[in-house]
Amino acid sequence: MNATTADTAPDPGRVVLLTTSHRVAPGLLSWPAWQALRTADRVLCADGAHPQLPYLREAGIRVDETAPTAEELVAVCAGGHTVVVVATGEGEPALTDGLARLAGSGRVPMPDLELLPASYDLPGARLLDLVQVMDRIRAECPWSSQRTHEGLAKYAIEEAYELVEAIEDGDRDELREELGDVLLQVVFHARIAEEDPEAPFSVDDVAGTIVDKLIHRHPHVFGEETATTPEEVREHWLRTKAVEKQRTSVTEGVPLGQPGLALAAKLASRVRTAGLPVPLPAGEGVGYELLALAVRAESEGTDPEAALRAAARTYRDAIREVEG
């Protein structure tokens, strides 16, 4: 092609593929998106029920409800026209694949193709998806629809242990998956709680409760208190927690169902923090020896449960080595 032919060739135009997030309220679009919509020669959308359409039309933008093929779209753009395609939730894969095939054929001049995100997910947006998925599973799955708090309790314990194992293994992929399994337990229980006839609450109530607690127990972050060391932070935490709970015993709130070493260490921590002169109970047998070891470990800043697990893992490896 010589320079004269190139100068006289028609402008193939421009296609703007506009994508939006369903996790962001419709109509909250970026400024470049609004500029593209207002200056386009045509705006197309294949989904007549797209949540953005009422807001675009309210803004005075005409949207044609049509699903053009790649060839038809190229023809509309010919002559230097700009066409904005408001993408559906799937992102218009058929159209983009068709444009790619057409470009690869070399048969026609192709318009410029621009992908323009009109809205982005905020941090934590996928949590909304998890809540929606859990709603549907609870309503439609024969197994999940029958679960109760009591029936799910054992799974929360199992998932917590699997999370700990992933942490100890240092496996990042496994850690991400196990965190998701633990999160599922929270969302599942919150979904079941919504159905309680006397005292229902939702996952939003759960989140709101922990947000309020975190803010209240971090006055050095959200208030006028100061803390420059982890020890000072712990003092703030314990002081505000004591005011909230108004417990009559340091043993209140210590779950007795946790593993024995962890239970012993937790009790020892409460005693040490409160400065109570409580001697270890005298007795014979492995139980009292383990209690003394757990208390000693806690006083030295060692988690006895984690220490025993680490030793047990070493023991496991030795067993496997002997087994060949």
Stockholm file with secondary structure:
# STOCKHOLM 1.0

chainA/1-324         MNATTADTAPDPGRVVLLTTSHRVAPGLLSWPAWQALRTADRVLCADGAHPQLPYLREAGIRVDETAPTAEELVAVCAGGHTVVVVATGEGEPALTDGLARLAGSGRVPMPDLELLPASYDLPGARLLDLVQVMDRIRAECPWSSQRTHEGLAKYAIEEAYELVEAIEDGDRDELREELGDVLLQVVFHARIAEEDPEAPFSVDDVAGTIVDKLIHRHPHVFGEETATTPEEVREHWLRTKAVEKQRTSVTEGVPLGQPGLALAAKLASRVRTAGLPVPLPAGEGVGYELLALAVRAESEGTDPEAALRAAARTYRDAIREVEG
#=GR chainA/1-324 SS CCHHHHHHSCCCCEEEEEECCTTSCTTCCCHHHHHHHHHCSEEEESCTTCTTHHHHHHTTCCCEECCCCHHHHHHHHTTTCEEEEECCTTCCHHHHHHHHHHHHHTSSCCCEEEEEESCCCCTTTHHHHHHHHHHHHHHHCTTGGGCCHHHHHHHHHHHHHHHHHHHHHTCHHHHHHHHHHHHHHHHHHHHHHTTCSSSCCCHHHHHHHHHHHHHHTCHHHHSSCCCCSHHHHHHHHHHHHHHHHCCSSTTTTCCTTSCHHHHHHHHHHHHHHHTCCCCCCCCCSHHHHHHHHHHHHHHTTCCHHHHHHHHHHHHHHHHHHHHC
#=GC SS_cons         CCHHHHHHSCCCCEEEEEECCTTSCTTCCCHHHHHHHHHCSEEEESCTTCTTHHHHHHTTCCCEECCCCHHHHHHHHTTTCEEEEECCTTCCHHHHHHHHHHHHHTSSCCCEEEEEESCCCCTTTHHHHHHHHHHHHHHHCTTGGGCCHHHHHHHHHHHHHHHHHHHHHTCHHHHHHHHHHHHHHHHHHHHHHTTCSSSCCCHHHHHHHHHHHHHHTCHHHHSSCCCCSHHHHHHHHHHHHHHHHCCSSTTTTCCTTSCHHHHHHHHHHHHHHHTCCCCCCCCCSHHHHHHHHHHHHHHTTCCHHHHHHHHHHHHHHHHHHHHC
//
